[in-house]
Amino acid sequence: MASRSIATMATSRKLATFAWLCLVYIVFVIVWGAFVRASGSGAGCGSHWPLCNGEVLPTAPSAKTLVEFSHRITSGLSLLLVAGLFFWARRSSVKGSDLRRAAGWSFVFILGEAAVGAILVLQHLVAGDSSAARAVVIALHLVNTMFLVAALTWTALLLTVREGAVLGSSAAVAMQSRVRMVAGLLLMVAASGAIVALGDTLFPAKDLVSGMVEDLSPTAHFLVRLRVLHPVLAIGTAVTLWWVLEGIEKLNHNSGLLSQLAMVSRFLLICQVTIGVLNWLLMAPHWLQLVHLGVSNGLWVAVIGVIFTLNRIAKATPVG
């Protein structure tokens, strides 16, 4: 019996490590996908999907074809990894468990990623396309991506944080709705950011002053006019998140994990706001857009961790 328990614990640790590796790899694929968009390589494989220019392996590929094809390879591998995580989690848990549900949602959202990627290619919503349809699909794409990251984070945390690792606290439970509200705002910021990044790629400003004039011009393309929306949403969300995290750190919640996650979230929030300002001042260079996206994913993971820990605290809090 003892040897079986030790084997189960070892399997759980391996599964937890695999879940975190999946999450890190997915974030890498997300950032690489942004590079595909920023470099204008989205049409590198033509209008073919899942084939590249009608071939399994492209012959005499151009630089853009290599970028797009490498993204498809890394995306395909991410699908296999998340599928492996899903089936491994099913074998390691009982029916109806939180672990099965979290891993199941991860699998659903990775399938959604593949579906949206196919739509972008097959509907020619890539490269220089500046239609409203592309803006909508790009925004939905990033929202689905964030749900995928959230589901993978939840799965990894379920495998990492023990049931008794947090104690009950009615004050902490009351913060759940506030953090979930902020998570909703972060989704809106991410969606608007995806649209703004598309506009910056297709309609780069010559300089800071002319860019600001274009943003407010009624004759400018709608992707340019929408550029002002993102910083407004981002600033409002940043202030709200800071206020909520500050409140969490002041709570007597008996959870070192929650305090650590709140502190990490505040640090990443400062980094993200700073990078956002630099992105605006430097007129959104591609490399800084990628850094901005990477840090935003780190912040999202930390906020999901806060929600996860508050959920654990709620379960540990006696009713009445």
ChimeraX attribute file (.defattr): number of C-alpha atoms within 10 A of each C-alpha:
attribute: neighborCount
match mode: 1-to-1
recipient: residues
	/A:1	6
	/A:2	7
	/A:3	8
	/A:4	9
	/A:5	10
	/A:6	11
	/A:7	12
	/A:8	13
	/A:9	12
	/A:10	12
	/A:11	14
	/A:12	17
	/A:13	14
	/A:14	12
	/A:15	20
	/A:16	21
	/A:17	15
	/A:18	18
	/A:19	28
	/A:20	18
	/A:21	15
	/A:22	22
	/A:23	24
	/A:24	17
	/A:25	16
	/A:26	24
	/A:27	20
	/A:28	17
	/A:29	19
	/A:30	23
	/A:31	17
	/A:32	20
	/A:33	22
	/A:34	23
	/A:35	20
	/A:36	22
	/A:37	20
	/A:38	21
	/A:39	15
	/A:40	18
	/A:41	24
	/A:42	28
	/A:43	25
	/A:44	23
	/A:45	25
	/A:46	18
	/A:47	20
	/A:48	16
	/A:49	17
	/A:50	18
	/A:51	15
	/A:52	22
	/A:53	19
	/A:54	13
	/A:55	12
	/A:56	10
	/A:57	11
	/A:58	15
	/A:59	10
	/A:60	8
	/A:61	15
	/A:62	12
	/A:63	11
	/A:64	17
	/A:65	21
	/A:66	17
	/A:67	22
	/A:68	25
	/A:69	26
	/A:70	15
	/A:71	21
	/A:72	21
	/A:73	12
	/A:74	19
	/A:75	23
	/A:76	14
	/A:77	15
	/A:78	19
	/A:79	21
	/A:80	14
	/A:81	20
	/A:82	26
	/A:83	19
	/A:84	17
	/A:85	23
	/A:86	24
	/A:87	14
	/A:88	16
	/A:89	24
	/A:90	18
	/A:91	11
	/A:92	15
	/A:93	13
	/A:94	11
	/A:95	11
	/A:96	9
	/A:97	11
	/A:98	14
	/A:99	22
	/A:100	21
	/A:101	18
	/A:102	22
	/A:103	28
	/A:104	21
	/A:105	19
	/A:106	26
	/A:107	24
	/A:108	18
	/A:109	23
	/A:110	25
	/A:111	17
	/A:112	16
	/A:113	20
	/A:114	16
	/A:115	12
	/A:116	18
	/A:117	20
	/A:118	17
	/A:119	16
	/A:120	20
	/A:121	20
	/A:122	16
	/A:123	11
	/A:124	17
	/A:125	23
	/A:126	23
	/A:127	19
	/A:128	16
	/A:129	13
	/A:130	17
	/A:131	13
	/A:132	13
	/A:133	13
	/A:134	19
	/A:135	22
	/A:136	14
	/A:137	19
	/A:138	23
	/A:139	23
	/A:140	18
	/A:141	20
	/A:142	21
	/A:143	19
	/A:144	21
	/A:145	21
	/A:146	23
	/A:147	18
	/A:148	26
	/A:149	26
	/A:150	25
	/A:151	24
	/A:152	29
	/A:153	26
	/A:154	24
	/A:155	28
	/A:156	24
	/A:157	19
	/A:158	18
	/A:159	20
	/A:160	16
	/A:161	15
	/A:162	10
	/A:163	13
	/A:164	10
	/A:165	13
	/A:166	22
	/A:167	15
	/A:168	19
	/A:169	20
	/A:170	17
	/A:171	15
	/A:172	24
	/A:173	19
	/A:174	12
	/A:175	17
	/A:176	20
	/A:177	11
	/A:178	16
	/A:179	21
	/A:180	15
	/A:181	13
	/A:182	18
	/A:183	18
	/A:184	13
	/A:185	19
	/A:186	23
	/A:187	19
	/A:188	18
	/A:189	23
	/A:190	25
	/A:191	23
	/A:192	25
	/A:193	25
	/A:194	24
	/A:195	25
	/A:196	24
	/A:197	22
	/A:198	26
	/A:199	21
	/A:200	21
	/A:201	19
	/A:202	18
	/A:203	17
	/A:204	15
	/A:205	19
	/A:206	9
	/A:207	11
	/A:208	13
	/A:209	11
	/A:210	10
	/A:211	19
	/A:212	15
	/A:213	12
	/A:214	18
	/A:215	21
	/A:216	14
	/A:217	13
	/A:218	10
	/A:219	10
	/A:220	14
	/A:221	15
	/A:222	16
	/A:223	21
	/A:224	25
	/A:225	19
	/A:226	17
	/A:227	23
	/A:228	15
	/A:229	15
	/A:230	19
	/A:231	18
	/A:232	12
	/A:233	17
	/A:234	21
	/A:235	14
	/A:236	12
	/A:237	20
	/A:238	21
	/A:239	11
	/A:240	17
	/A:241	23
	/A:242	18
	/A:243	13
	/A:244	17
	/A:245	23
	/A:246	15
	/A:247	13
	/A:248	22
	/A:249	17
	/A:250	10
	/A:251	15
	/A:252	11
	/A:253	20
	/A:254	14
	/A:255	18
	/A:256	12
	/A:257	15
	/A:258	23
	/A:259	20
	/A:260	15
	/A:261	22
	/A:262	23
	/A:263	17
	/A:264	18
	/A:265	24
	/A:266	21
	/A:267	13
	/A:268	19
	/A:269	21
	/A:270	15
	/A:271	15
	/A:272	22
	/A:273	17
	/A:274	12
	/A:275	18
	/A:276	21
	/A:277	13
	/A:278	15
	/A:279	18
	/A:280	13
	/A:281	13
	/A:282	12
	/A:283	18
	/A:284	21
	/A:285	16
	/A:286	18
	/A:287	12
	/A:288	16
	/A:289	21
	/A:290	19
	/A:291	16
	/A:292	22
	/A:293	22
	/A:294	19
	/A:295	17
	/A:296	20
	/A:297	23
	/A:298	19
	/A:299	23
	/A:300	24
	/A:301	22
	/A:302	22
	/A:303	25
	/A:304	23
	/A:305	23
	/A:306	25
	/A:307	22
	/A:308	20
	/A:309	24
	/A:310	25
	/A:311	15
	/A:312	21
	/A:313	27
	/A:314	21
	/A:315	16
	/A:316	18
	/A:317	17
	/A:318	10
	/A:319	7
	/A:320	4
